[in-house]
């Protein structure tokens, strides 16, 4: 069979430093020199995680994957958050339902489509989102203060009344002669 493309990756040499590559051993005893074009460069990506809602039983997380240079949505690949994984939709987003609520932060990563299946190559990306703390509302705080006052006000009045009846010797609020 004829191969229509070859992928070459180098950690040390930038793609601009060479124009062609000689490939040995795809077919035994044969070699082929292939010119390199610029279309195979890997584009950088951004992953943005947002916690939509979180409760004691789980969390709902939205992931948005965009191209770093242009901000365009990336429509291929998948997103992993915790033990959940899903593909990215046509608008570059994915929503994941986490069954167990993470304690404070949610870590996720974008995993691009394999190079041999993709027309455009993208890099992997990671992000971390904090779960917003759930503070009680203003009404709950006021109720807590009122209930606390209603419980301790009679106790405080009884102690003060006993001190008043004992002439101030119980709490020592008056000077002793």
For each residue, the residues with C-beta under 8 A, 3 or more apart:
1:
2:
3: 6 26
4:
5:
6: 3 21 23 26 34
7: 40 115 116
8: 21 36
9:
10: 13 14 15
11:
12:
13: 10 17 18
14: 10 17
15: 10 18 36 38 40 41
16:
17: 13 14
18: 13 15 21 36
19: 35 36
20: 33 34 35 36
21: 6 8 18 33 34 36
22: 31 32 33 34
23: 6 26 31 32 33 34
24: 31
25: 28 30 31
26: 3 6 23 30 32
27: 30
28: 25
29:
30: 25 26 27
31: 22 23 24 25
32: 22 23 26
33: 20 21 22 23
34: 6 20 21 22 23
35: 19 20
36: 8 15 18 19 20 21 40
37: 40
38: 15 41
39:
40: 7 15 36 37 121
41: 15 38 121
42: 121 122 123
43: 67 68 69 120 121 122 123
44: 67 68 69 122 123 125
45: 65 66 67 68 74 110 112 122 123 124 125
46: 65 66 67 68 125 127
47: 63 64 65 79 108 109 110 125 126 127
48: 63 64 65 66 127
49: 61 62 63 81 106 108 127 128 129
50: 61 62 63 64 129
51: 54 59 60 61 106 129 130 131 132
52: 60 61 62 95
53: 59 60
54: 51 58 59 60 101 131 132 134
55: 58 59 101
56: 101
57: 99 101
58: 54 55 97 98 99 100 101
59: 51 53 54 55 97 98 101 102 106 131
60: 51 52 53 54 95 96 97 98
61: 49 50 51 52 81 95 96 98 106 108 129
62: 49 50 52 93 94 95 96
63: 47 48 49 50 79 81 88 93 94 95 96 108 110 127
64: 47 48 50 73 92 93
65: 45 46 47 48 73 74 77 79 88 92 93 94 110 125
66: 45 46 48 70 71 72 73 74 92
67: 43 44 45 46 70 71 72 73 74 122
68: 43 44 45 46
69: 43 44
70: 66 67
71: 66 67
72: 66 67 92
73: 64 65 66 67 90 91 92 93
74: 45 65 66 67 77 88 92 110 112 122
75: 88 89 90 91 92
76: 88 112 113 118 120 122
77: 65 74 87 88 110 111 112 113 122
78: 85 86 87 88 94 110 111
79: 47 63 65 85 86 87 88 94 96 108 109 110 111
80: 84 85 108 109 111
81: 49 61 63 84 85 96 98 106 107 108
82: 96 98 100 102 106 107 108
83: 98
84: 80 81 96 97 98 99
85: 78 79 80 81 96
86: 78 79 94 95 96
87: 77 78 79 94
88: 63 65 74 75 76 77 78 79 92 93 94 110
89: 75 92 93 94
90: 73 75
91: 73 75
92: 64 65 66 72 73 74 75 88 89
93: 62 63 64 65 73 88 89
94: 62 63 65 78 79 86 87 88 89
95: 52 60 61 62 63 86
96: 60 61 62 63 79 81 82 84 85 86 108
97: 58 59 60 84
98: 58 59 60 61 81 82 83 84 101 102 106
99: 57 58 84
100: 58 82
101: 54 55 56 57 58 59 98 131
102: 59 82 98 105 106 131
103: 131
104: 130 131
105: 102 128 129 130 131
106: 49 51 59 61 81 82 98 102 128 129 130 131
107: 81 82 126 127 128
108: 47 49 61 63 79 80 81 82 96 126 127 128 129
109: 47 79 80 124 125 126 127
110: 45 47 63 65 74 77 78 79 88 122 124 125 126
111: 77 78 79 80 124
112: 45 74 76 77 118 121 122 123 124
113: 76 77 117 118 122
114: 117 118
115: 7 118 121
116: 7
117: 113 114
118: 76 112 113 114 115 121 122
119:
120: 43 76
121: 40 41 42 43 112 115 118
122: 42 43 44 45 67 74 76 77 110 112 113 118
123: 42 43 44 45 112
124: 45 109 110 111 112
125: 44 45 46 47 65 109 110
126: 47 107 108 109 110
127: 46 47 48 49 63 107 108 109
128: 49 105 106 107 108
129: 49 50 51 61 105 106 108
130: 51 104 105 106
131: 51 54 59 101 102 103 104 105 106
132: 51 54
133:
134: 54
135:
136: 140 141 144
137: 140 141
138: 141 142
139: 142 143
140: 136 137 143 144
141: 136 137 138 144 145
142: 138 139 145 146
143: 139 140 146 147
144: 136 140 141 147 148
145: 141 142 148 149
146: 142 143 149 150
147: 143 144 150 151
148: 144 145 151 152
149: 145 146 152 153
150: 146 147 153
151: 147 148 154 155
152: 148 149 155 156
153: 149 150 156 157
154: 151 157 158
155: 151 152 158 159
156: 152 153 159 160
157: 153 154 160 161
158: 154 155 161 162
159: 155 156 162 163 170 171
160: 156 157 163 164 171
161: 157 158 164 165
162: 158 159 165 166 170
163: 159 160 166 168 169 170 171 173
164: 160 161 168
165: 161 162
166: 162 163 169 170
167: 174
168: 163 164 171 172 173 174
169: 163 166 172 174 176
170: 159 162 163 166
171: 159 160 163 168
172: 168 169 176
173: 163 168
174: 167 168 169
175:
176: 169 172
177:
